[in-house]
C-alpha cells in the first residue's frame, strides 16, 4: 500500500472477504455493509445496507441491524432490531427494538422486549423488561424498572452543573409527556407524572405528581 487509492482498494478486498465468510455461515449481508474482523455474528442475523459494526461486538441469531446503523463494542441478543440507530458499549437483551434515529450510549443495559422508538437517547442506564420509551426522550444515569412507560419528550435531568445524579423509576410507573425528573429523584412503583410536570422530590408508590414544580397526590385523587 503506497497511497490512499491502494489503501481503499485493500480495504475493499478485505471487507468483501469478511462479508463472504459471514454469508457462507448463514448471515445475510446486504452490501455496502462494513464489518470488523473482531465482530461475532450468529446464523440468521441480517445486516442491512450502510451499516457499520466494529470492535468487540456480538450479535445473536435472528437479529436485524440497519439500514444505516452503527454498532460498536456491544452485545446484541437474539431477535433484536436496530434501525438507523447507534449502539455503543451497551447490552441489549432478547427482543429489543431500537429506532429509527436513536442512540444508546456506553454502560447501558436494555432489558428484554424493551421498545425504544425514534429520537431517543439512553446513557449509562438500566431499563427493565417490557419498558416503553417511544419518542424524543432522554434517560441518563438512571435505573428504570419493568413495564414503565416513558412519554414523549420526557427527560431525566441528571446533571446539576457539578455532579451527575441518579434517577430511579420503579416498576409500572407512567411518566407523562414532557416530564422533567430532576435528579436525584425516585418515582415509586405504579406512580405517574402528568404531562409537563417538573418533579423535584421523590414520588411515593401509587401516587401521582402534577404541576411545575410537581405536587404529590394519592393515585386517582387530586
C-alpha positions as CSV (number, residue, x, y, z in Angstrom):
1,X,0.0,0.0,0.0
2,X,1.7,3.2,-1.2
3,X,-1.1,5.7,-1.3
4,X,-4.7,6.4,-0.4
5,X,-6.1,4.8,-3.5
6,X,-4.3,1.5,-2.9
7,X,-5.4,1.6,0.8
8,X,-9.0,2.0,-0.3
9,X,-8.6,-0.9,-2.7
10,X,-7.1,-3.1,0.0
11,X,-9.9,-2.2,2.4
12,X,-12.5,-3.1,-0.2
13,X,-10.8,-6.5,-0.8
14,X,-10.6,-7.3,2.9
15,X,-14.2,-6.3,3.6
16,X,-15.5,-8.5,0.8
17,X,-13.6,-11.4,2.3
18,X,-15.1,-10.8,5.7
19,X,-18.6,-10.4,4.3
20,X,-18.2,-13.5,2.2
21,X,-17.2,-15.5,5.2
22,X,-20.3,-14.5,7.1
23,X,-22.5,-15.1,4.1
24,X,-21.2,-18.7,3.9
25,X,-22.1,-19.1,7.6
26,X,-25.8,-18.2,7.1
27,X,-25.7,-14.4,7.9
28,X,-27.5,-12.2,5.4
29,X,-25.3,-9.2,4.4
30,X,-26.7,-6.6,2.1
31,X,-23.8,-4.5,0.8
32,X,-22.5,-2.0,1.4
33,X,-22.0,-3.1,4.9
34,X,-18.8,-2.7,7.0
35,X,-18.0,-5.4,9.5
36,X,-14.8,-5.5,11.6
37,X,-12.8,-8.7,11.7
38,X,-13.3,-8.9,15.5
39,X,-17.1,-9.0,15.3
40,X,-19.0,-12.2,16.1
41,X,-22.3,-12.9,14.3
42,X,-24.6,-15.9,14.5
43,X,-26.6,-17.6,11.8
44,X,-29.8,-15.9,10.6
45,X,-28.5,-12.4,11.6
46,X,-29.5,-9.9,8.9
47,X,-27.2,-6.9,8.2
48,X,-28.9,-4.2,6.0
49,X,-27.0,-1.7,3.8
50,X,-24.9,1.2,5.1
51,X,-24.4,-0.4,8.5
52,X,-21.1,-0.3,10.4
53,X,-20.2,-2.9,13.0
54,X,-17.0,-2.5,14.9
55,X,-14.9,-3.7,17.9
56,X,-15.8,-6.3,20.4
57,X,-19.4,-6.8,19.2
58,X,-21.5,-9.9,19.3
59,X,-24.9,-10.2,17.5
60,X,-27.0,-13.2,18.2
61,X,-29.3,-15.1,15.8
62,X,-32.4,-13.6,14.2
63,X,-31.4,-10.0,14.9
64,X,-31.8,-7.4,12.2
65,X,-29.3,-4.5,12.1
66,X,-29.8,-1.5,9.8
67,X,-30.1,0.0,7.4
68,X,-27.9,2.9,8.4
69,X,-26.9,1.7,11.9
70,X,-23.6,1.7,13.8
71,X,-22.8,-0.9,16.4
72,X,-19.6,-0.6,18.5
73,X,-18.3,-2.8,21.3
74,X,-21.8,-4.0,22.1
75,X,-23.8,-7.3,22.8
76,X,-27.0,-7.7,20.9
77,X,-29.1,-10.6,22.0
78,X,-31.4,-12.8,19.9
79,X,-34.2,-11.3,18.0
80,X,-33.3,-7.6,18.3
81,X,-34.0,-5.0,15.7
82,X,-31.9,-1.8,15.3
83,X,-32.9,0.7,12.6
84,X,-30.9,3.8,11.7
85,X,-29.5,4.0,15.2
86,X,-26.2,3.9,17.1
87,X,-25.4,1.4,19.8
88,X,-22.1,1.8,21.6
89,X,-20.7,-0.1,24.6
90,X,-24.2,-1.4,25.5
91,X,-26.1,-4.7,26.1
92,X,-29.4,-5.4,24.6
93,X,-31.4,-8.4,25.9
94,X,-33.7,-10.5,23.7
95,X,-36.4,-8.9,21.6
96,X,-35.3,-5.3,22.0
97,X,-36.2,-2.9,19.1
98,X,-34.5,0.4,18.6
99,X,-35.1,3.3,16.3
100,X,-35.1,4.9,13.9
101,X,-32.6,7.7,14.8
102,X,-31.9,6.7,18.4
103,X,-28.6,6.5,20.4
104,X,-27.8,4.0,23.2
105,X,-24.6,5.2,24.8
106,X,-21.9,3.2,26.9
107,X,-22.8,1.3,30.1
108,X,-26.4,1.0,29.2
109,X,-28.3,-2.3,29.7
110,X,-31.6,-2.7,27.9
111,X,-33.9,-5.4,29.2
112,X,-35.9,-8.0,27.3
113,X,-38.6,-6.8,24.9
114,X,-38.0,-3.1,25.6
115,X,-39.2,-0.7,22.9
116,X,-37.1,2.4,22.1
117,X,-38.6,4.4,19.4
118,X,-37.4,7.4,17.4
119,X,-35.0,10.1,18.5
120,X,-34.4,8.7,22.0
121,X,-31.1,8.7,23.9
122,X,-30.0,6.5,26.7
123,X,-26.8,7.0,28.7
124,X,-25.3,4.8,31.5
125,X,-28.8,3.5,32.4
126,X,-30.6,0.2,33.0
127,X,-34.1,-0.3,31.5
128,X,-36.2,-3.2,32.8
129,X,-38.1,-5.7,30.7
130,X,-41.2,-4.6,28.7
131,X,-40.5,-0.9,29.2
132,X,-41.6,1.5,26.5
133,X,-39.7,4.7,25.5
134,X,-41.3,5.8,22.3
135,X,-40.3,9.3,21.2
136,X,-37.9,12.2,21.7
137,X,-36.8,11.3,25.3
138,X,-33.5,11.3,27.2
139,X,-32.6,8.9,30.1
140,X,-29.2,9.3,31.7
141,X,-27.7,7.9,34.9
142,X,-31.0,6.1,35.6
143,X,-32.4,2.8,36.9
144,X,-35.7,2.1,35.3
145,X,-37.8,-0.8,36.3
146,X,-40.0,-3.1,34.2
147,X,-43.3,-2.2,32.5
148,X,-42.6,1.5,32.7
149,X,-43.9,4.0,30.1
150,X,-41.7,7.0,29.3
151,X,-43.8,9.6,27.5
152,X,-42.7,11.7,24.6
153,X,-40.2,14.4,25.5
154,X,-39.5,13.2,29.0
155,X,-36.1,13.9,30.4
156,X,-34.0,12.8,33.4
157,X,-32.2,16.0,34.4
158,X,-29.1,14.2,35.7
159,X,-26.5,17.0,35.7
160,X,-26.7,19.8,38.3
161,X,-23.7,21.7,36.9
162,X,-21.2,19.8,39.1
163,X,-22.3,16.2,39.6
164,X,-24.2,13.5,37.7
165,X,-27.1,12.3,39.8
166,X,-29.3,9.2,39.6
167,X,-33.0,8.9,38.7
168,X,-34.9,5.7,39.8
169,X,-38.2,4.8,38.2
170,X,-39.8,1.8,39.8
171,X,-41.9,-0.9,38.1
172,X,-45.1,0.0,36.4
173,X,-44.6,3.8,36.6
174,X,-46.1,6.1,34.0
175,X,-44.0,9.1,33.0
176,X,-46.2,11.6,31.2
177,X,-45.1,13.5,28.1
178,X,-42.6,16.4,28.6
179,X,-42.0,15.4,32.3
180,X,-38.7,16.6,33.8
181,X,-37.3,14.4,36.5
182,X,-34.7,16.5,38.4
183,X,-32.2,14.0,39.9
184,X,-31.6,12.7,42.4
185,X,-35.2,11.6,42.5
186,X,-37.2,8.4,42.8
187,X,-40.6,7.6,41.2
188,X,-42.3,4.9,43.2
189,X,-43.9,1.7,41.8
190,X,-47.1,2.3,40.0
191,X,-46.9,6.1,40.2
192,X,-47.4,8.6,37.4
193,X,-46.4,12.1,36.4
194,X,-48.8,14.3,34.5
195,X,-47.8,15.9,31.2
196,X,-45.3,18.8,31.6
197,X,-44.6,18.0,35.3
198,X,-41.3,19.1,36.8
199,X,-40.5,16.6,39.6
200,X,-38.0,17.8,42.1
201,X,-38.8,15.4,45.0
202,X,-39.5,11.7,45.5
203,X,-42.9,10.4,44.5
204,X,-44.2,7.6,46.8
205,X,-45.6,4.4,45.3
206,X,-49.1,4.6,43.9
207,X,-49.1,8.4,43.8
208,X,-49.2,11.0,41.0
209,X,-47.1,14.1,40.5
210,X,-48.8,17.1,38.9
211,X,-47.6,20.6,38.1
212,X,-44.5,22.7,37.9
213,X,-43.0,22.2,40.4
214,X,-45.0,19.0,40.9
215,X,-47.2,18.4,43.8
216,X,-47.8,14.9,45.0
217,X,-51.3,13.3,45.4
218,X,-52.5,9.8,46.1
219,X,-53.3,7.9,42.9
220,X,-56.7,8.8,41.4
221,X,-57.2,11.7,43.8
222,X,-56.4,15.3,43.2
